Amino acid sequence: MRRGLSLLLTPLMTTALLAATPVAQAAPEPGCPWVGSDAPVEEKVGQVLSRMTLDEKLGLVHGAAGPFEFVGPTYAGLVPAIPRLCIPQLGLSDGPAGVGNSHTGVTQLPAPLALAASWDRELAAEYGGVIAREVLGKGANVVLGPTVDLLRDPRAGRAFETLGEDPHLVGELAAAQVGGIQDAGALAQAKHLAAYNQETLRNTPADNAVVDERTLQEIYLAPVQDTVDAGVASVMCGYNRLNGVHACNNSYLLNQVLKGQFGFDGFVTSDWFATQASYAAANAGMDLQMPGGCLFGPRLRFGVATGAVPTARLDDMVSRILRPMFRHGLFDRPATGSPDDIVTTPENAGVARRVAERGMVLLKNDDAVLPIQNRRSIAVLGEAAGSGVIGSGGGSPHVIARSIVTPFDGIARRADQDGVEVRFDAGRHADEVAAESDLAVVVVGKWSTESKDNKDIALSAQDNGLIEKVAAANPNTVVVLNTGGPVAMPWLDDVAGVVASWYPGQEYGAALASVLFGDAEPSGRLPVTFPAELADLPTSDPARFPGGRYDEGLAVGYRWYDREGIEPLFPFGHGLSYTTFAYSDLRTDGDTVTVNVTNTGRRAGTEVAQLYVGRPNTGGEPPKRLEGFQRVTLRPGETRQVRFELDERSLAHWDTGSHRWVRAAGDHTLAVGGSSRDLPLSIAVHVPDTTAVSEPTPAPPPGAPAGGDGTLTTLGNVLTCPTEMLYAGAVGAISLVGLPPGKQAEITPVNPSAGG
Ligand code: NOJ
């Protein structure tokens, strides 16, 4: 008994002792020769590292938030500068849809899911550029994005923050965004590694994603690899456990796959209060604790002192942080921005508008109800067209606009140019106003937020009722969905048109009006399947969502509907245009696929040509997967050749026998068209022999250790860092109630005055 107690006390007392030891101030480094130097990055990293004291090293591997702070001072996270060595501070700012963390004077971009619906790599790079410039303008230098989590279930609170349900689409757009962020001089942080797809009880043992090795590699990790290939500076480990081991102390995930298999040489940051171990997290490959620093401060100091964490590992952690700081010029460019600066610009607002426009998906357009032409009066209906507008979803991706162009504002302004009368009603007299107008636009919304999953995919009964009564009053009814993802549409047969506008950011109304009036051709395509009903979801079984059993395996999104033969309401890749397209002359030489696309209609338009690959002998596998896409803009009658490049993964699968990517012998089918369910052309590629196309990454053996700290170390953690442990639990508890919604704009959106 006494021995047990002394064993428990020893590490704690030593920790206190080490923490209390007076620290001799190191002398200032004259001139910091690594600043402005052309020496190779590794040499500069070595120069700095060799001069750092233990205190300085430990100071660099965690954030500066105090024990009672939920975020860091000023930004979501802050690692203080070390002036003696000219190491600048790291300011970590949310997030993936613009500057978050309640900052003002920023551009509210459309949600990442809206960007994904544009299927536009260049636009993704521009989007990243806007975020980076504004983050730098606020004096921070790390963008907490892009989000590379997949949209596994549309009820997920953060579905709007994803780039959709397909790993290829997510990976391509996230990689482009990383390029845009880092070209602008900030560091990108891809998040959250890995299989973090729900909010329910996150950061608790109940939040455990049980995923088989092949599914993990092909579906959930492949987009992370794409961002690593694009040079992403950092990666955030998530709140969830993966196969029983917490993501932030999961050595398979961090050491073996991310750093080994993918060759990632930057730093791994914990999500906020997701550090659940000290020594084990450091040894498993986590490099930077956020937002505070007890586990990687006093506890890591003790771990290094006792040899539980090798000194070489601490040096590696520090080097991984310094490396991208040198690579992206953070040492050479003094920070000039400040949190109070207004950083939004007309140019950035222009990008927000383009993304909103290109991300809008025309789902249904019976009898060419759109574009709006030759109408004398329009009814704009629903609270979501005015005061209830949702520009940005909730939680860390929430961005406050200066003001939002509401759907009513945008439509009224545009209609005015044509002398068309526009009237508004929030709901009560909507059917009367609709009956007196040539065309009715009903706008409905559904709120989603980080911290809480939604219970269903239904609109409110009130909104469904509003749509029904307007549709009964006017056959030319167009529904605009202002939602964070797919919703059920029980009224679909009764309306003429449907537009998915997602959470479209501050330029919403202007973008919507351009699409409705045909000034912009609708070119958005669904980055996610719209199911007919909840029961059709691959994850409708509660054991899967939020239970965490990923036994739908590879059958995520359209792969499920294809494999199970379920008719979706609207398939992945779907989106109408005001013109029509035809495909011809599909060819391949095994490396490149080409196809001709012709605009067969009478208006200019943009098609998103999509390439899907089917494997030989699929034995229960989903029939096909996206492996290429290209936007092509065509004049009426114009034909252009579209080209898709295949890479080593395009025809490969993850072989669990040899733990690597393998190209299987046999006929692989290449199918091309305008959506996952509209593929008019296909061709076969014959692969003569089965070949490995990557090095192996052995999986953890069955029954591998759970990955956390040992009992004694855990006790030491709890007793030394009680507030961090408390907050870790609070992250899970919040998911029971959710976070309060932040405000949408500095100038509160309003309904138009009576009569509109
Ligand atoms: C928690 C979120 O999961 C993460 O995405 C975000 O970057 C941090 N909080 C910081 O706000």
Boltz pocket constraint, residues with backbone or C-beta under 6 A from the ligand:
constraints:
  - pocket:
      binder: B
      contacts: [[A, 76], [A, 94], [A, 95], [A, 144], [A, 191], [A, 271], [A, 272], [A, 396]]
      max_distance: 6.0
